[in-house]
Amino acid sequence: MIDELIAAGTAKTCCRKALLYGLFFTARPYESVKNRIFLELRTKRAADLAAEILARQFSATAEIREYVRVGREYFSLTVVSKALYSYVRALGDSEDGRLFHELVGYRCDECAGCFIRGVFIGCGSMNDPQKSYHLEFSLPDEVRAEKLMSALGRVVPTPKRVTRASKFGVYYKHNELIFHLLNYMGGGQSRFVLTNTFIERDIRNAENRATNCVTKNISKAVAASNRQIEAIERLAESGKLFSLPEELRYTAELRLENPSATLFELAYMHEPPISKSGLNRRLTRLLEEADEKE
């Protein structure tokens, strides 16, 4: 999915700038060196994308370094840019109430979607939808988490937040919300795959519910048949069965001879056939007779 968003491209200069600012959403400034910032990304393609747009938009060169931490590969970018430095400092400032369209400088209707796409490329992830629905942004501080939640809430109903060690997660778990967010970011193929997964899971869940329902009904029918047979056997042992009306004795014999028959099948076996409700009345009467004290 990340690769698809990276490959989506942007035709407009303003959208490329918004995408770049999104990529640098988790960057941090060097306090000791003015205008110098550091960004950590998880894929080389994301790092190359950031470096490419930096060169085109700001004529700036990024120093890219690859390293491994806790068994995972990372790519860092170190760059000097007055505009990005000012932007990154504003992101971590809880007193700075400017919205993203003011910080970034959106120029068209697509800029906001490109910005969120950049944020997701930089710090987002999504579970395999075959297993669970979960899309999350992992952010370095609470201030940025709150600002992103506010921005996302204007597009898709407000996401939830969780604290994970030193990170702050902003996430969605509902399939329709994830679908709309993917559409907003420009993830066409991922949206298509997700839609197919929704359909497959719905069909599978419906089949499971139907199977469970059938299994439950069979279990109930077997349990009811066992109770009826036990009652008839008690009546026979006590000799009470032979004093019952002929129609009840006839039904009792059929049930003993056909323990696995359904009520419909058992009703049809009568000569002449009787209704299902009529059979139910007879079986209920047999149960009542067996429960009566002798």
Backbone as CSV, one residue per row, in Angstrom:
resi,resn,N_x,N_y,N_z,CA_x,CA_y,CA_z,C_x,C_y,C_z
1,MET,0.813,-1.202,0.000,0.000,0.000,0.000,0.857,1.269,0.000
2,ILE,1.920,1.289,0.832,2.811,2.450,0.874,3.427,2.677,-0.499
3,ASP,3.858,1.597,-1.159,4.456,1.719,-2.481,3.479,2.332,-3.475
4,GLU,2.195,1.951,-3.373,1.197,2.513,-4.277,1.051,4.019,-4.067
5,LEU,1.027,4.445,-2.815,0.883,5.870,-2.518,2.107,6.662,-2.976
6,ILE,3.281,6.047,-2.855,4.502,6.703,-3.323,4.467,6.857,-4.843
7,ALA,3.993,5.795,-5.525,3.972,5.797,-6.986,2.863,6.675,-7.562
8,ALA,1.907,7.093,-6.726,0.758,7.853,-7.228,1.177,9.160,-7.896
9,GLY,2.228,9.772,-7.388,2.730,11.001,-8.003,1.814,12.196,-7.794
10,THR,2.327,13.369,-8.113,1.560,14.609,-8.023,1.956,15.494,-9.193
11,ALA,0.951,15.985,-9.918,1.222,16.787,-11.118,1.481,18.250,-10.788
12,LYS,0.879,18.748,-9.723,0.955,20.173,-9.416,2.077,20.468,-8.421
13,THR,2.683,21.611,-8.587,3.751,22.044,-7.688,3.247,22.187,-6.254
14,CYS,2.051,22.773,-6.098,1.510,22.974,-4.749,1.241,21.641,-4.056
15,CYS,0.810,20.624,-4.824,0.526,19.308,-4.247,1.807,18.586,-3.851
16,ARG,2.861,18.772,-4.654,4.155,18.173,-4.301,4.677,18.770,-2.996
17,LYS,4.492,20.078,-2.842,4.920,20.722,-1.598,4.119,20.183,-0.409
18,ALA,2.798,20.028,-0.581,1.961,19.489,0.496,2.375,18.065,0.846
19,LEU,2.697,17.266,-0.176,3.158,15.891,0.045,4.465,15.887,0.828
20,LEU,5.372,16.777,0.466,6.661,16.863,1.167,6.474,17.240,2.633
21,TYR,5.614,18.227,2.895,5.356,18.632,4.268,4.716,17.489,5.066
22,GLY,3.901,16.681,4.385,3.342,15.502,5.048,4.417,14.493,5.397
23,LEU,5.359,14.274,4.474,6.466,13.347,4.728,7.291,13.791,5.936
24,PHE,7.423,15.100,6.107,8.241,15.644,7.196,7.417,15.908,8.462
25,PHE,6.252,15.314,8.543,5.389,15.542,9.699,6.003,15.021,11.004
26,THR,6.830,13.976,10.910,7.441,13.404,12.123,8.895,13.857,12.302
27,ALA,9.355,14.792,11.465,10.744,15.263,11.566,10.963,16.048,12.854
28,ARG,12.215,16.150,13.253,12.516,16.961,14.448,13.661,17.923,14.126
29,PRO,13.634,19.089,14.722,14.679,20.081,14.448,15.915,19.851,15.321
30,TYR,17.060,20.186,14.783,18.292,20.216,15.585,18.300,21.553,16.330
31,GLU,18.225,21.509,17.623,18.197,22.751,18.395,19.544,23.470,18.345
32,SER,20.615,22.690,18.163,21.959,23.291,18.181,22.374,23.861,16.829
33,VAL,21.675,23.452,15.758,22.025,23.943,14.430,20.779,24.530,13.787
34,LYS,20.764,25.802,13.554,19.590,26.473,13.000,19.293,25.983,11.580
35,ASN,17.999,25.798,11.317,17.479,25.391,10.000,17.824,23.948,9.617
36,ARG,18.383,23.189,10.536,18.751,21.795,10.244,17.718,20.868,10.884
37,ILE,17.196,19.921,10.102,16.184,18.985,10.612,16.555,17.549,10.269
38,PHE,15.981,16.621,11.042,16.263,15.195,10.901,14.940,14.449,10.734
39,LEU,14.890,13.533,9.770,13.681,12.740,9.516,14.053,11.278,9.383
40,GLU,13.296,10.427,10.036,13.515,8.984,9.948,12.347,8.342,9.207
41,LEU,12.649,7.550,8.177,11.631,6.851,7.388,11.940,5.364,7.357
42,ARG,10.914,4.568,7.003,11.064,3.113,7.094,11.379,2.436,5.767
43,THR,11.281,3.147,4.662,11.591,2.539,3.365,12.483,3.462,2.544
44,LYS,13.299,2.852,1.684,14.186,3.634,0.829,13.377,4.439,-0.182
45,ARG,12.284,3.870,-0.671,11.466,4.586,-1.646,10.900,5.873,-1.059
46,ALA,10.492,5.817,0.206,9.980,7.020,0.865,11.095,8.055,1.023
47,ALA,12.286,7.590,1.390,13.422,8.509,1.545,13.791,9.132,0.205
48,ASP,13.798,8.324,-0.855,14.122,8.838,-2.191,13.077,9.852,-2.657
49,LEU,11.795,9.577,-2.332,10.723,10.505,-2.709,10.914,11.843,-2.023
50,ALA,11.199,11.804,-0.728,11.405,13.042,0.029,12.592,13.823,-0.538
51,ALA,13.679,13.115,-0.847,14.871,13.771,-1.385,14.597,14.381,-2.758
52,GLU,13.828,13.675,-3.563,13.510,14.163,-4.908,12.691,15.452,-4.852
53,ILE,11.647,15.460,-3.997,10.807,16.662,-3.914,11.577,17.813,-3.279
54,LEU,12.438,17.515,-2.318,13.275,18.558,-1.714,14.117,19.262,-2.770
55,ALA,14.698,18.452,-3.651,15.550,19.023,-4.690,14.743,19.888,-5.656
56,ARG,13.512,19.443,-5.980,12.681,20.168,-6.945,12.056,21.419,-6.333
57,GLN,11.572,21.302,-5.086,10.836,22.407,-4.474,11.735,23.465,-3.828
58,PHE,12.800,22.994,-3.156,13.632,23.915,-2.388,15.086,23.956,-2.839
59,SER,15.395,23.191,-3.890,16.790,23.094,-4.363,17.708,22.712,-3.208
60,ALA,17.168,21.843,-2.316,17.925,21.409,-1.135,18.372,19.968,-1.313
61,THR,19.514,19.651,-0.752,20.055,18.295,-0.841,19.932,17.608,0.514
62,ALA,19.398,16.404,0.493,19.234,15.648,1.746,20.350,14.618,1.878
63,GLU,20.890,14.526,3.048,21.883,13.486,3.339,21.126,12.252,3.837
64,ILE,21.190,11.174,3.077,20.443,9.952,3.413,21.398,8.916,3.999
65,ARG,20.990,8.344,5.111,21.808,7.309,5.760,20.938,6.108,6.077
66,GLU,21.441,4.928,5.792,20.717,3.680,6.067,21.322,3.006,7.294
67,TYR,20.458,2.476,8.167,20.951,1.784,9.354,19.896,0.789,9.844
68,VAL,20.297,-0.084,10.744,19.410,-1.112,11.304,19.311,-0.906,12.803
69,ARG,18.063,-0.926,13.308,17.830,-0.787,14.743,16.811,-1.826,15.178
70,VAL,17.178,-2.629,16.180,16.325,-3.700,16.700,15.853,-4.601,15.544
71,GLY,16.802,-4.908,14.670,16.510,-5.824,13.586,15.688,-5.259,12.442
72,ARG,15.454,-3.954,12.450,14.638,-3.340,11.404,15.421,-2.251,10.689
73,GLU,15.220,-2.168,9.373,15.943,-1.215,8.544,15.267,0.160,8.567
74,TYR,16.068,1.210,8.665,15.568,2.583,8.652,16.432,3.437,7.727
75,PHE,15.835,4.567,7.307,16.555,5.519,6.460,16.354,6.917,7.057
76,SER,17.459,7.594,7.298,17.354,8.940,7.875,17.736,9.977,6.831
77,LEU,17.067,11.122,6.919,17.386,12.255,6.061,17.762,13.435,6.948
78,THR,18.872,14.042,6.647,19.271,15.265,7.326,19.319,16.361,6.269
79,VAL,18.625,17.452,6.516,18.523,18.503,5.507,18.518,19.882,6.169
80,VAL,19.020,20.849,5.458,18.987,22.231,5.922,17.979,22.991,5.078
81,SER,16.936,23.487,5.716,15.881,24.232,5.016,15.193,25.143,6.010
82,LYS,15.218,26.417,5.738,14.600,27.385,6.641,13.091,27.179,6.726
83,ALA,12.449,26.935,5.561,10.996,26.765,5.526,10.564,25.516,6.288
84,LEU,11.240,24.397,6.051,10.884,23.149,6.734,11.206,23.223,8.229
85,TYR,12.299,23.896,8.563,12.679,24.042,9.966,11.597,24.796,10.731
86,SER,11.096,25.865,10.148,10.037,26.656,10.779,8.757,25.831,10.911
87,TYR,8.457,25.067,9.877,7.254,24.219,9.871,7.337,23.137,10.953
88,VAL,8.470,22.442,11.033,8.636,21.350,12.001,8.565,21.885,13.431
89,ARG,9.145,23.024,13.686,9.072,23.611,15.035,7.624,23.966,15.393
90,ALA,6.872,24.447,14.410,5.471,24.802,14.661,4.632,23.566,14.983
91,LEU,4.972,22.430,14.362,4.214,21.197,14.596,4.275,20.763,16.057
92,GLY,5.427,20.928,16.668,5.587,20.502,18.051,5.218,21.551,19.081
93,ASP,4.721,22.680,18.610,4.370,23.785,19.517,2.870,23.752,19.823
94,SER,2.514,23.435,21.035,1.106,23.340,21.418,0.419,24.699,21.398
95,GLU,1.202,25.770,21.463,0.627,27.119,21.455,0.340,27.614,20.037
96,ASP,0.914,26.937,19.051,0.710,27.354,17.664,-0.598,26.751,17.160
97,GLY,-1.615,27.578,17.047,-2.935,27.089,16.669,-3.236,27.137,15.188
98,ARG,-2.240,27.392,14.358,-2.473,27.447,12.922,-2.866,26.075,12.374
99,LEU,-3.791,26.050,11.435,-4.205,24.814,10.792,-3.221,24.461,9.700
100,PHE,-3.316,23.200,9.212,-2.341,22.747,8.231,-2.385,23.551,6.938
101,HIS,-3.554,23.998,6.552,-3.626,24.755,5.305,-2.889,26.084,5.435
102,GLU,-2.749,26.560,6.684,-1.987,27.788,6.920,-0.492,27.494,7.021
103,LEU,-0.148,26.398,7.698,1.257,26.031,7.853,1.885,25.608,6.525
104,VAL,1.133,24.821,5.767,1.658,24.261,4.520,1.438,25.216,3.352
105,GLY,0.290,25.872,3.335,-0.033,26.764,2.235,-0.706,26.050,1.088
106,TYR,-1.866,25.423,1.376,-2.600,24.734,0.310,-2.993,25.740,-0.780
107,ARG,-2.913,25.279,-2.038,-3.266,26.142,-3.155,-4.410,25.585,-4.005
108,CYS,-4.761,24.315,-3.811,-5.855,23.723,-4.589,-6.583,22.684,-3.734
109,ASP,-7.661,22.128,-4.272,-8.488,21.173,-3.520,-7.766,19.867,-3.238
110,GLU,-6.729,19.532,-4.045,-6.034,18.255,-3.866,-4.902,18.328,-2.836
111,CYS,-4.513,19.520,-2.452,-3.363,19.668,-1.554,-3.547,18.943,-0.217
112,ALA,-4.738,19.055,0.370,-4.978,18.437,1.682,-4.827,16.925,1.614
113,GLY,-5.361,16.302,0.548,-5.231,14.857,0.391,-3.784,14.445,0.199
114,CYS,-3.013,15.259,-0.562,-1.591,14.958,-0.768,-0.809,15.087,0.541
115,PHE,-1.188,16.056,1.352,-0.520,16.221,2.652,-0.734,14.988,3.534
116,ILE,-1.984,14.533,3.652,-2.283,13.350,4.477,-1.603,12.116,3.894
117,ARG,-1.524,12.051,2.568,-0.822,10.932,1.936,0.642,10.925,2.358
118,GLY,1.260,12.115,2.372,2.647,12.207,2.799,2.834,11.782,4.246
119,VAL,1.909,12.197,5.108,1.981,11.790,6.516,1.909,10.275,6.639
120,PHE,1.000,9.671,5.868,0.849,8.210,5.955,2.079,7.491,5.414
121,ILE,2.642,7.975,4.303,3.863,7.359,3.773,4.972,7.427,4.816
122,GLY,5.023,8.544,5.538,6.082,8.732,6.511,5.927,7.955,7.798
123,CYS,4.689,7.787,8.261,4.536,7.153,9.583,3.288,6.273,9.695
124,GLY,2.694,5.914,8.564,1.459,5.131,8.622,1.660,3.651,8.361
125,SER,0.666,2.887,8.729,0.673,1.442,8.477,-0.765,0.942,8.477
126,MET,-0.983,-0.206,7.824,-2.311,-0.810,7.821,-2.182,-2.316,7.910
127,ASN,-2.996,-2.940,8.753,-2.993,-4.394,8.899,-3.498,-5.058,7.635
128,ASP,-3.172,-6.352,7.500,-3.746,-7.159,6.432,-5.259,-7.213,6.660
129,PRO,-6.075,-6.677,5.728,-7.524,-6.638,5.951,-8.177,-8.015,6.031
130,GLN,-7.439,-9.057,5.582,-7.977,-10.408,5.731,-8.031,-10.811,7.206
131,LYS,-7.186,-10.166,8.016,-7.114,-10.510,9.436,-7.875,-9.515,10.310
132,SER,-7.658,-8.226,10.059,-8.357,-7.208,10.857,-8.295,-5.871,10.143
133,TYR,-9.229,-4.982,10.505,-9.243,-3.642,9.943,-8.561,-2.691,10.917
134,HIS,-7.395,-2.183,10.519,-6.673,-1.271,11.412,-5.687,-0.450,10.593
135,LEU,-5.918,0.858,10.554,-5.003,1.794,9.887,-4.525,2.780,10.939
136,GLU,-3.203,2.990,11.002,-2.665,3.801,12.097,-1.523,4.705,11.651
137,PHE,-1.464,5.899,12.259,-0.348,6.825,12.124,0.418,6.784,13.453
138,SER,1.745,6.612,13.390,2.564,6.559,14.602,3.345,7.866,14.722
139,LEU,3.062,8.626,15.775,3.598,9.987,15.894,4.512,10.137,17.108
140,PRO,5.475,11.066,17.019,6.480,11.180,18.078,6.048,11.930,19.330
141,ASP,4.968,12.701,19.243,4.556,13.456,20.428,3.048,13.695,20.406
142,GLU,2.522,14.055,21.567,1.085,14.236,21.739,0.553,15.438,20.968
143,VAL,1.365,16.464,20.848,0.920,17.678,20.153,0.613,17.365,18.696
144,ARG,1.527,16.661,18.033,1.298,16.315,16.631,0.132,15.345,16.475
145,ALA,-0.006,14.449,17.445,-1.127,13.507,17.400,-2.458,14.258,17.447
146,GLU,-2.555,15.238,18.329,-3.789,16.017,18.457,-4.063,16.834,17.192
147,LYS,-3.016,17.423,16.621,-3.195,18.225,15.410,-3.634,17.354,14.228
148,LEU,-3.060,16.150,14.118,-3.452,15.260,13.026,-4.882,14.770,13.217
149,MET,-5.248,14.448,14.451,-6.620,14.009,14.722,-7.624,15.084,14.309
150,SER,-7.291,16.327,14.605,-8.174,17.433,14.248,-8.318,17.545,12.731
151,ALA,-7.206,17.388,12.022,-7.243,17.486,10.557,-8.001,16.315,9.939
152,LEU,-7.760,15.123,10.426,-8.447,13.935,9.898,-9.944,14.012,10.167
153,GLY,-10.307,14.555,11.336,-11.714,14.646,11.708,-12.536,15.509,10.775
154,ARG,-11.860,16.368,10.009,-12.585,17.195,9.038,-12.902,16.439,7.755
155,VAL,-12.262,15.280,7.598,-12.431,14.483,6.382,-13.215,13.208,6.669
156,VAL,-12.781,12.485,7.692,-13.399,11.232,8.120,-13.676,11.385,9.613
157,PRO,-14.813,10.866,10.100,-15.119,10.991,11.528,-13.912,10.737,12.425
158,THR,-13.793,11.528,13.472,-12.600,11.588,14.320,-12.037,10.210,14.677
159,PRO,-10.734,10.013,14.442,-10.093,8.737,14.778,-9.885,8.587,16.285
160,LYS,-9.383,7.431,16.679,-9.067,7.185,18.088,-7.564,7.309,18.291
161,ARG,-7.169,7.382,19.571,-5.760,7.566,19.876,-5.312,6.573,20.935
162,VAL,-4.057,6.141,20.829,-3.493,5.205,21.803,-2.028,5.564,22.025
163,THR,-1.534,5.335,23.233,-0.125,5.577,23.534,0.614,4.250,23.498
164,ARG,1.677,4.196,22.707,2.489,2.978,22.587,3.936,3.332,22.926
165,ALA,4.374,2.987,24.135,5.723,3.320,24.614,5.942,4.827,24.452
166,SER,6.899,5.215,23.601,7.182,6.641,23.422,6.453,7.223,22.221
167,LYS,5.584,6.431,21.577,4.860,6.887,20.395,3.381,7.109,20.712
168,PHE,2.751,7.916,19.875,1.317,8.193,20.013,0.633,7.742,18.720
169,GLY,-0.249,6.771,18.845,-0.924,6.238,17.671,-2.272,6.892,17.438
170,VAL,-2.539,7.251,16.185,-3.836,7.776,15.761,-4.370,6.753,14.768
171,TYR,-5.544,6.177,15.052,-5.941,5.026,14.239,-7.437,4.984,13.942
172,TYR,-7.752,4.186,12.909,-9.123,3.846,12.538,-9.227,2.328,12.508
173,LYS,-10.384,1.802,12.968,-10.614,0.360,12.932,-11.863,-0.016,12.124
174,HIS,-12.673,0.962,11.765,-13.903,0.666,11.033,-13.607,0.622,9.539
175,ASN,-14.075,-0.431,8.868,-13.739,-0.627,7.458,-14.173,0.531,6.561
176,GLU,-15.354,1.081,6.779,-15.830,2.161,5.906,-15.010,3.440,6.098
177,LEU,-14.595,3.712,7.322,-13.775,4.900,7.577,-12.409,4.759,6.912
178,ILE,-11.832,3.564,7.001,-10.545,3.301,6.349,-10.689,3.445,4.839
179,PHE,-11.780,2.929,4.295,-12.039,3.027,2.860,-12.063,4.497,2.417
180,HIS,-12.790,5.326,3.147,-12.899,6.739,2.779,-11.557,7.463,2.903
181,LEU,-10.775,7.086,3.919,-9.476,7.732,4.087,-8.526,7.342,2.952
182,LEU,-8.541,6.076,2.555,-7.723,5.639,1.424,-8.112,6.396,0.157
183,ASN,-9.399,6.560,-0.035,-9.887,7.296,-1.197,-9.390,8.748,-1.166
184,TYR,-9.393,9.338,0.005,-8.958,10.722,0.177,-7.460,10.872,-0.108
185,MET,-6.679,9.859,0.282,-5.228,9.913,0.082,-4.814,9.524,-1.332
186,GLY,-5.722,8.923,-2.096,-5.385,8.537,-3.463,-4.938,7.103,-3.604
187,GLY,-5.297,6.242,-2.635,-4.920,4.830,-2.715,-5.947,4.028,-3.481
188,GLY,-6.013,4.202,-4.797,-7.042,3.552,-5.610,-6.988,2.038,-5.589
189,GLN,-5.802,1.461,-5.836,-5.681,0.003,-5.872,-5.921,-0.591,-4.487
190,SER,-5.376,0.034,-3.467,-5.590,-0.459,-2.099,-7.065,-0.392,-1.737
191,ARG,-7.738,0.651,-2.215,-9.167,0.787,-1.957,-9.937,-0.346,-2.633
192,PHE,-9.522,-0.689,-3.857,-10.161,-1.783,-4.597,-9.958,-3.115,-3.873
193,VAL,-8.725,-3.366,-3.436,-8.427,-4.605,-2.701,-9.226,-4.659,-1.412
194,LEU,-9.300,-3.523,-0.721,-10.031,-3.467,0.541,-11.515,-3.739,0.330
195,THR,-12.084,-3.186,-0.746,-13.498,-3.413,-1.057,-13.761,-4.890,-1.288
196,ASN,-12.893,-5.541,-2.075,-13.050,-6.973,-2.325,-12.951,-7.776,-1.029
197,THR,-12.034,-7.335,-0.156,-11.885,-8.025,1.132,-13.145,-7.871,1.975
198,PHE,-13.728,-6.647,1.977,-14.978,-6.429,2.710,-16.041,-7.416,2.235
199,ILE,-16.175,-7.527,0.906,-17.203,-8.400,0.324,-16.945,-9.857,0.697
200,GLU,-15.672,-10.283,0.554,-15.324,-11.670,0.878,-15.604,-11.981,2.348
201,ARG,-15.225,-11.041,3.234,-15.440,-11.271,4.666,-16.926,-11.293,5.007
202,ASP,-17.701,-10.419,4.357,-19.144,-10.405,4.609,-19.783,-11.724,4.179
203,ILE,-19.361,-12.220,2.992,-19.896,-13.502,2.507,-19.495,-14.627,3.447
204,ARG,-18.219,-14.627,3.844,-17.733,-15.682,4.742,-18.443,-15.634,6.088
205,ASN,-18.654,-14.424,6.611,-19.361,-14.288,7.885,-20.810,-14.755,7.775
206,ALA,-21.438,-14.441,6.621,-22.824,-14.876,6.412,-22.898,-16.402,6.347
207,GLU,-21.918,-16.998,5.652,-21.886,-18.462,5.571,-21.671,-19.084,6.949
208,ASN,-20.782,-18.479,7.727,-20.526,-18.994,9.076,-21.764,-18.888,9.965
209,ARG,-22.465,-17.737,9.827,-23.687,-17.575,10.618,-24.736,-18.610,10.227
210,ALA,-24.847,-18.856,8.905,-25.821,-19.844,8.434,-25.455,-21.232,8.930
211,THR,-24.151,-21.554,8.855,-23.695,-22.871,9.322,-23.933,-23.028,10.814
212,ASN,-23.610,-21.987,11.574,-23.821,-22.035,13.026,-25.298,-22.199,13.362
213,CYS,-26.153,-21.516,12.574,-27.592,-21.604,12.806,-28.094,-23.016,12.560
214,VAL,-27.628,-23.620,11.437,-28.038,-24.993,11.117,-27.547,-25.948,12.193
215,THR,-26.279,-25.769,12.586,-25.711,-26.645,13.621,-26.478,-26.518,14.931
216,LYS,-26.823,-25.280,15.280,-27.576,-25.051,16.515,-28.952,-25.704,16.449
217,ASN,-29.610,-25.572,15.286,-30.938,-26.176,15.129,-30.877,-27.689,15.208
218,ILE,-29.834,-28.278,14.596,-29.667,-29.735,14.648,-29.452,-30.181,16.089
219,SER,-28.604,-29.445,16.810,-28.333,-29.797,18.212,-29.609,-29.729,19.050
220,LYS,-30.416,-28.682,18.807,-31.671,-28.548,19.546,-32.628,-29.683,19.210
221,ALA,-32.663,-30.058,17.920,-33.556,-31.141,17.504,-33.139,-32.466,18.120
222,VAL,-31.813,-32.724,18.149,-31.303,-33.972,18.738,-31.614,-34.019,20.228
223,ALA,-31.403,-32.889,20.912,-31.671,-32.834,22.348,-33.154,-33.062,22.629
224,ALA,-34.025,-32.457,21.806,-35.467,-32.631,21.992,-35.870,-34.078,21.757
225,SER,-35.304,-34.709,20.707,-35.617,-36.117,20.413,-35.190,-37.020,21.572
226,ASN,-34.003,-36.730,22.133,-33.528,-37.544,23.256,-34.456,-37.429,24.467
227,ARG,-34.945,-36.203,24.734,-35.874,-36.019,25.855,-37.175,-36.792,25.617
228,GLN,-37.646,-36.762,24.385,-38.893,-37.466,24.061,-38.737,-38.979,24.221
229,ILE,-37.607,-39.504,23.721,-37.369,-40.952,23.814,-37.236,-41.385,25.270
230,GLU,-36.514,-40.595,26.066,-36.368,-40.916,27.486,-37.729,-40.922,28.184
231,ALA,-38.578,-39.958,27.850,-39.912,-39.886,28.452,-40.750,-41.104,28.058
232,ILE,-40.695,-41.481,26.794,-41.472,-42.636,26.315,-40.994,-43.924,26.984
233,GLU,-39.671,-44.048,27.119,-39.122,-45.248,27.770,-39.555,-45.326,29.236
234,ARG,-39.611,-44.159,29.926,-40.076,-44.155,31.312,-41.549,-44.571,31.394
235,LEU,-42.315,-44.080,30.421,-43.733,-44.443,30.395,-43.903,-45.937,30.156
236,ALA,-43.070,-46.504,29.286,-43.154,-47.934,28.987,-42.745,-48.768,30.200
237,GLU,-41.676,-48.337,30.882,-41.192,-49.089,32.050,-42.221,-49.095,33.183
238,SER,-42.928,-47.977,33.316,-43.923,-47.885,34.394,-45.260,-48.537,34.016
239,GLY,-45.382,-48.900,32.719,-46.641,-49.480,32.254,-47.702,-48.461,31.932
240,LYS,-47.385,-47.170,32.144,-48.351,-46.110,31.921,-48.605,-45.863,30.437
241,LEU,-47.595,-46.192,29.590,-47.725,-45.939,28.156,-48.932,-46.666,27.566
242,PHE,-49.184,-47.884,28.045,-50.240,-48.718,27.447,-51.641,-48.293,27.856
243,SER,-51.708,-47.374,28.845,-53.021,-46.876,29.246,-53.366,-45.536,28.570
244,LEU,-52.439,-45.042,27.789,-52.668,-43.759,27.107,-53.526,-43.960,25.864
245,PRO,-54.127,-42.901,25.353,-54.932,-43.014,24.123,-54.107,-43.598,22.982
246,GLU,-54.805,-44.255,22.057,-54.131,-44.945,20.953,-53.253,-44.023,20.126
247,GLU,-53.729,-42.784,19.895,-52.959,-41.854,19.054,-51.627,-41.504,19.698
248,LEU,-51.583,-41.402,21.061,-50.327,-41.102,21.741,-49.379,-42.300,21.678
249,ARG,-49.934,-43.527,21.835,-49.101,-44.725,21.753,-48.493,-44.856,20.351
250,TYR,-49.311,-44.534,19.331,-48.851,-44.640,17.949,-47.682,-43.662,17.704
251,THR,-47.834,-42.439,18.165,-46.769,-41.441,18.011,-45.527,-41.854,18.786
252,ALA,-45.711,-42.405,20.003,-44.581,-42.851,20.818,-43.798,-43.952,20.105
253,GLU,-44.504,-44.909,19.492,-43.833,-46.002,18.776,-43.033,-45.486,17.587
254,LEU,-43.642,-44.533,16.851,-42.930,-43.963,15.702,-41.663,-43.230,16.133
255,ARG,-41.746,-42.509,17.247,-40.560,-41.792,17.726,-39.474,-42.767,18.149
256,LEU,-39.824,-43.838,18.845,-38.834,-44.828,19.253,-38.182,-45.503,18.048
257,GLU,-38.968,-45.738,16.999,-38.447,-46.400,15.797,-37.623,-45.456,14.920
258,ASN,-37.844,-44.143,15.077,-37.169,-43.153,14.218,-36.585,-42.023,15.078
259,PRO,-35.562,-42.327,15.868,-35.036,-41.330,16.809,-34.409,-40.102,16.133
260,SER,-33.913,-40.254,14.911,-33.244,-39.132,14.252,-34.150,-38.363,13.299
261,ALA,-35.395,-38.758,13.179,-36.312,-38.091,12.260,-36.656,-36.689,12.760
262,THR,-36.788,-35.754,11.822,-37.223,-34.408,12.184,-38.716,-34.426,12.469
263,LEU,-39.214,-33.350,13.054,-40.648,-33.275,13.334,-41.462,-33.373,12.044
264,PHE,-40.968,-32.725,10.991,-41.669,-32.774,9.709,-41.720,-34.208,9.190
265,GLU,-40.575,-34.908,9.264,-40.517,-36.293,8.773,-41.404,-37.203,9.620
266,LEU,-41.338,-36.997,10.937,-42.124,-37.835,11.837,-43.619,-37.620,11.636
267,ALA,-44.019,-36.384,11.410,-45.436,-36.084,11.168,-45.914,-36.759,9.888
268,TYR,-45.060,-36.788,8.861,-45.418,-37.377,7.573,-45.500,-38.900,7.650
269,MET,-44.787,-39.506,8.621,-44.788,-40.961,8.774,-46.111,-41.488,9.328
270,HIS,-46.897,-40.626,9.939,-48.176,-41.066,10.504,-49.137,-41.478,9.389
271,GLU,-49.999,-42.431,9.706,-51.041,-42.876,8.769,-52.406,-42.601,9.391
272,PRO,-53.109,-41.595,8.875,-52.682,-40.652,7.836,-51.732,-39.622,8.424
273,PRO,-50.968,-38.885,7.562,-50.035,-37.866,8.054,-50.770,-36.810,8.888
274,ILE,-50.062,-36.298,9.874,-50.636,-35.236,10.698,-49.803,-33.968,10.535
275,SER,-50.314,-32.860,11.037,-49.573,-31.595,10.934,-48.434,-31.571,11.949
276,LYS,-47.469,-30.687,11.697,-46.343,-30.533,12.614,-46.809,-30.045,13.979
277,SER,-47.772,-29.130,13.983,-48.294,-28.622,15.253,-49.039,-29.721,16.011
278,GLY,-49.751,-30.582,15.244,-50.454,-31.706,15.880,-49.475,-32.674,16.511
279,LEU,-48.361,-32.941,15.810,-47.324,-33.819,16.358,-46.717,-33.207,17.613
280,ASN,-46.463,-31.904,17.574,-45.904,-31.221,18.749,-46.797,-31.377,19.971
281,ARG,-48.100,-31.266,19.754,-49.045,-31.421,20.876,-48.963,-32.823,21.463
282,ARG,-48.862,-33.834,20.600,-48.780,-35.218,21.100,-47.483,-35.456,21.873
283,LEU,-46.369,-34.971,21.344,-45.088,-35.175,22.025,-45.046,-34.423,23.353
284,THR,-45.629,-33.225,23.372,-45.697,-32.463,24.627,-46.530,-33.219,25.657
285,ARG,-47.607,-33.814,25.190,-48.464,-34.603,26.097,-47.703,-35.798,26.659
286,LEU,-46.909,-36.471,25.832,-46.111,-37.611,26.306,-45.108,-37.164,27.360
287,LEU,-44.459,-35.991,27.143,-43.502,-35.467,28.126,-44.193,-35.144,29.445
288,GLU,-45.396,-34.575,29.357,-46.155,-34.229,30.564,-46.580,-35.482,31.321
289,GLU,-46.985,-36.500,30.585,-47.409,-37.744,31.228,-46.236,-38.413,31.933
290,ALA,-45.046,-38.335,31.310,-43.856,-38.955,31.925,-43.425,-38.203,33.178
291,ASP,-43.678,-36.878,33.220,-43.256,-36.072,34.359,-44.222,-36.124,35.532
292,GLU,-45.456,-36.574,35.256,-46.433,-36.679,36.336,-46.042,-37.779,37.304
293,LYS,-46.243,-37.512,38.582,-45.928,-38.523,39.580,-46.936,-39.662,39.473
294,GLU,-46.407,-40.863,39.577,-47.288,-42.026,39.513,-48.050,-42.170,40.821
